Amino acid sequence: MKRLYLGVVCALSLAWPAAAQDEKPAQTLFTNVHVFDGVNEQRIENASVLIEGNLIKAVSTDAIDAPNAEVIDGGGRTLTPGFIELHAHLMLMGPSIASMETNSTWEDFGIHGTRMAEMYLMQGFTTVRDAGGANGGLRRAIDAGQIVGPRHYASGAFLGTRGGHADFASFTSPPGGQTNFGNLNMAQQVSGVDDVYLYGRNNMRMGATQLKFMQSGGVISAFDPWQLLAGSKEEIEAAVQVANEYGTYVMAHSYRKEAIMNALEAGVMSIEHGFSFDCEIAEIMNEKGAYITTNLTAFDPGLLDIPSVKNEPKSLAKAISASATFANYIPNMKECPVKRGFQTDCVGSVEACNIQIAYEKHLNNEFFGPYQSMVTLTSIGGEVVALSGDFSNPYTAGKLGVIEEGAYADILLIDGNPLEDFSVVGTGDQWFGADPRPDSPETIRLIMKDGVIYKNTLN
């Protein structure tokens, strides 16, 4: 009897791979679309795009023969890559650092992260790089289909110095004391190279795809002047060393020019905020192949009227000083352009971040025009997340941020032409005081991620 059972098992085990090989991935064929490929300023007119499984199989202006494909008539709409957010904080719900440190549990953070992930996907973002506060658990849940959300590149805990921009401890917390953020590996204070090694490697162990180092201070934060130069040369280099061990890179929160230059010299590949950007920095960045992401809301004329700024004298003083120093960012970026990715940097409720994302889209167009804004939202984002390499990158089967053969099938179908009317990507021209926004822009008619359609209002 045992011999018969083993024979049946062997026979089945030999048959299953053959049967699996005969099953071809499902196909979806988009017809009658104008393709913005993420790179070129001119759309590919009157095209068809064939999806097989989770990858793009063909892009052509000729008819594509795919008799078994599900056909979607694009009706002359624009087909674009899914958008890529390079600086989000999906787990940080606010309303303040103090509240999250003293009055929030892992359940609060997890529920908020789940809701933020779905909101981002429905706003057209099929990939999000989380710039601190989230470990690998959110990505596991998304990729397993337990929750709905974009591809998620986590940074793990913020790494920063005592009194710096990653110091979320309460005012009376002693050095080395336990914190809520520390216990949940959302933020870690480092003091010396050994701490950077310890917490950096722990971040990678916890599912990080890149590391985040906090060099400068902030405006609304409690302890740190924005001009802060935090972290020694050796500490920043230690973070880069750990990242290199895992084949990935470091992103650095850097405001002052000195901070940016120190980061680039140490091997940092992604400058976050970078408000003191100038042409000297641009030359070094282009030489090293580095990138920058900047939240353009920092240049909003109403910045000083934000309640958390104007109602706090210390923050107001910092904001006035920062605004004066950062005034040349936009003209410098236009004169000496580098590869700039999209970032929103919202900490707060899902509803508030929805509004801020739409406003950030709007400001990109206001300052840099529709074509550069579309490239910023797509192909540049794809290049940045690819810096996480072959084994720290969880998504290596195809490219992101482009429409081309072999790329991931992360696709939007949009009414109109965003290269002429950028509002169709879901912009909003007001930040604070704006009305709540819909769950998803009406003009984004279809959202596909990894070959799966999450929204379709074409019919």
N, C-alpha and C positions, 0 to 999 in steps of 0.2 A: 504494500500500500504506500509506504514511504517512497519507494522508487518511482511509482506512478505519479505521485504528487510532485516530486522533484522534476520529473520529465515535463509535466505540464507547465511548471513554473519556468523552466528553461525555454520551452517553446514560446511562451508568452513574452518572455524578456527579449527574445530575438525578434519577435514580430512587432513589438511596440515601437522601437526606433524607426523601423521601416514605415509604419503607419504614420508616425509623426512627421517624417520627411515628406510624405505625400500631401500633408495638409499645408496649403499655401496661406500666407498671411492675408487678412482681409484688405481690400483695396477701396479707396475713396478717390473719386475723380472730380476735381473742381474744373468746370468749364466756364467760358465767357467771363474771365477775370482779367484785370490789369494788375500786374505784379510789381510791387515795390520789393526788391530783393534784399533790402537792408544796407546796400552799399551804393548803388548807382542812382544818380539823380533822376534819370528818366525811367519811367515804368516800362515793363514789358507789356505791350498792348495786346489785347485780344488773345490771351494765353490760356493754356490748360495746365493743371498741376496734378500729378498722380501721386497719391499716398499709398504706400504698401506697408502694413504693420504700423510701426511708429516712426518711419522714415520717409523722406521725400524721394520718390523713385524717378520722377521725370518732371521737367519744366519745359514747355514747348509752345511755340506759336502755331505749330501744326496739330492736327487732330491726333489724340493719343488713343491707341487701340487697347481698350481694357474692358472686354465684354462682361466680366464678372464684377466690375466695380460698382459701388454705390455712387451715382452721379449727382453732384450738387451744382446746379446752374447758378453762377455767381451774379448773373444779371448785370454785368458791366461794373461791378463793384471793385474795390481795391483789395487785393490779397497781400497781406504783409506778414513778416515774422511776428510772433508773440513778443510783447514788450518785456524788457528786462530792467528790474529795479536793483540798483547796486548798493543801496544803503538804506535798509529798513531795520526796524526793531520790532519784530512781530510779537515778542513776548512782553513788551513794556507798555502796560496799560495806563500808567499814571495814577491819579492826576499829578503826583509829584514823586520825586525820588524818596522823600521821607516816608510817604504813605506806602510805597512799594517795599521799603526796607522794614517797616515796623508793623504793617497791617495787611500783608498779603501772604497767601499760601501758594504752594505749588499748584493747587487746583485753580486759583484765580489766574495765575500766569498761563496755565495750560488751556483754560477755556478761552482766554483772550487770544492766545496764539492761534487757536483753531478758527476763531471768527475772523481774525486778520488774514489768515491764509486764504480763506474763501473769498473775502472781499477783494484781495489783490488779484486773484484769478479772474474774478468777474469784472474787474477794471481793465482787463486785457494783459495782465502781467503773467506770463507763463513761467518766468524764472525770477526768483528773488534772492539776492545775496543779503544775508542777515549780518549786520555790522556790530553785533555784540549782544549777549544776553540769552541766546538760544543755543542749545546743544543739538545733538543729532536725533533726538526723539521725535521732533516735529516732522523731520524729513522721513523717518521710518514710517510714521503714521500716514503721511501723504502717499508715499510710494507704495505702501501696502493697500491703498484704497480705503483705509479706515476713515479718513477725513478728506475733504476736497481742498486742494491748494496748488500752488505753483511748484516747480522744482525749487529746492531749498538748499542754498549754500550757507551753512552755519559757521560762525566764528568762535562759538563757545563763549567763555567768559572774557569780558573786557580785561586787558592787562594794563595796569597803570600804577603809578606811585601813590604813596600815602599823601593825602591832601590834593591829589590830582583829579583828573576827570573820570577816573574809574573808582574813585573813593566814594562809595554810596553809603558808608556807615553813618550812624547817627552821630550827632555833634559830640557827645560825651564818650563815644566808643573808644577804648584804649587801643594803642597799636597792637596788632596781632590778635585782637579780639574777634570772636565769631560774629558773622553778619548773616542776615537772610540771603543776600546776594551771593555771598561766599559759599554758604552751605548748599545752595542750589547750583553752584558753578556758573553764575551769571556775571559776576565781576570779582576779580582777584587783585589785591594789592601786592605789588612786587617790590622787594627791597634787595637789589643786587642780582647778579647774573644767575646765581643758583635758583632764586625764586622764578626767574624767567624760564629757566630750563624746566623746573618742576611744573609750573602751571601751564606753560606752553605745551609741553608734552601731554599733560593731563587733558588739555583742550582737544588735542588730536585724538587721544584715547576716547573722548566723549563724543566724537563724531564731527569735529570741526573740519572744514575744508580749506580754511586759511586762518591766519592769526590776526588779531586786532590789537595794536599798541596805541595807548593814549598819550601823545606827546604834549599837546597843548591843553589849555583849560577851556572853559566855556563861558557863556553869558548868563544863563539862568542857574547854573550849578552853584553849590553852596560854598565850597572852600577855595576854588581855583580861579585866579585871574586868567583871562583869555590869553594873556601874553606868556603864560607859563612855558618854560622849557623843561619838560619832565622826562626823566629817563636818561641815563648816561649813554655815551657812545657804545660802551661795552654791553649795556642792557639791550639796546636796540639791535645791535649785532647778534646778541644771543637769541633774540626772537627770530631773526632772519636765519640763524643757524638751525634752530629747531624746525622752522618751516622747510628749509632745504632738505633736512633729513627725511621729511615726508613728501618731498617733491612738489611743494607748494610755495606760498609766498606770504608776505606780511602787508597788511593795510594799516596806515597810520593816521590817526586823528591829529592833523597838523594845521595850525593857524598862521603862526609867525613865519616869516621867510627863513629865519635861522632854523626853525623846526623842520621845515620842508627840506632845506638843504642837508641837514643832519640825517634825515630819513633816507633821502636818495643816496647819500654817500654810504650809508650802512647797508643798502641793498633793498630797501622797501620798494615795492612795485606799484602800490596804489596809494595815492595821497588823497585823504578824505578831507573835504571842505577846502583846504588850500587857499584861503581867502586872500593871502598876501602874494598870490601868484604874480610873476612878472616875466619879462622876456629872458632874463638870465636863468630863471628856473625852467622856462620852456626849453631852452637849449639843452640843459642837462637831462630833462625828462625825455626829450626826443632821442638823445644819445643813448640813454639806458633803456628805452622802450617802455617807460613807465606811463601810468595813467593817473587821471585825477577825476574825482567825482565831487560836485559842489551843489549844495542845496541853495538854489537861487532865491528862495524866500528870504535869505539873509540880506538881500538887496532890495527887499520890498520897502516902499516909502513909508508904509504904516507900521514898520517893525517896532518903533518906539511906543506904539499905542497898544501893543499886546499886553493883556492884563498881567501876565506873569513877569513882564518887564517893567511896565510903568508903575506898578504898585509895590515894587521892591527897589528901594533906593540904590542898593548895591548893584543889582542887575541893570538898572537904568543907566547908572554911571558906566558900567562895562559896555553896554550896548552903544552908548554915544561914542565912547572911545573906539570901539571896534568898527562902527560904521564909518568913521572918519578915516581909519587906517585901510579899510578894505575897498575904498571907493574906486580904485583903479582896476579892480579885477576884470570887469566886463571889457573895457577898452584893451587891456593887456591880452585877454584871451582872444579877442578879435585880431589884434595885431600879430600875435605870436601863438597861433593855435597849437594845442596838443590834443591827444585823444582824451575826450571828456565823456564820462558816463553819467547816466541819469541817477539822481538820488533825491529822496524826500526827507529822510531822517525824522519821521514823525514818531513822537512818543505821546500816547493818549488813547482816547476811545476810538473804536472802529469808525464811528460816524465822523469824528473830527479828522481822522487820517484820510478818510475817503475824500473829504473836502480839500485837504492839503495836497493830496496826490494830483487832483484835477487842477489845482492852482499852480503846482510845480510844472505840470505839462504846459499850462498857459504861459508861464514866465519863460520857459525854454524857447517858445516860439517868439515871444516879445523881444527877447534879447538876441536870439541867434537865427531866427527864421525857421520855416518848416522843414527844409531838407536836412539841415544840421541837427534839428531836434529829432527827426525820425532816425537818423544814423545813431544819435546818442541813445535812443530808446531800444535799439536793436543790435546792430553788428558790433558796436563798440562794447556793449554789455556782454555779448558772446565772447569777445576776445578776452575780457577781464576774467570771467568765470573759468575760462579755459586755462588760466594761469595756475589753477590748482593741480594741473599735471595729470599723469596717467593713472595714479593709484590713490590720490586723495580726492580726485574728481569723481563724484558718483555717477556722472552721466557722460560716458565716453564713446558711445556708439555713433554719434553724429555731432555736427556743429550746431551751435545755438545762435540765434539772432540773424539768420540769413535764410533766404529761400533759394535753395540750390540742391542739385542731386546729392543724396547721401546725408543731408542735414536732417535734424529731428523735425518731425511733423508738429511743430508748435506754430500755429497759424491763426491769424485774425482775418475776418472778412468785414470790410468797413464800407459804409455808405459814402459816396463821394470820393474826392481825391485829397488826402491829407497833405500832399505836397503843394496844394493850392489853398485849401481851407483846413487849417490844422485843427479847428474845433471839433472835427468829426472823430478825433481820437479820444474825446471825452474830457475836454478842458473845462475849467471854471475860472471866471475872471474876478472872483472875490474869495478872500481867505476868511479872516475872522468876521463874523456876522453873516456869513453866507447861509442860505437855506440848506437843509439836508439834501444830499444827492441821492439819486436812484441807486439801487444795488448794482446796476450795470448800465453803461451808456447805451442809449437806444441806437446810436449810429454804429456801434460795434455789434454786428448782426450775428456773427458766429465766432466762437472761441474753441479752438482745438489745442489740446496739449498731449504730446506723446501719442498722437494718432487717435485720441479719444475726444469726441465732441462734448463740451460741457455747456454750451449755449448755442441755440440755433433758432432765430426768429425770422428766418427767411420765408416760412410758410405761415 
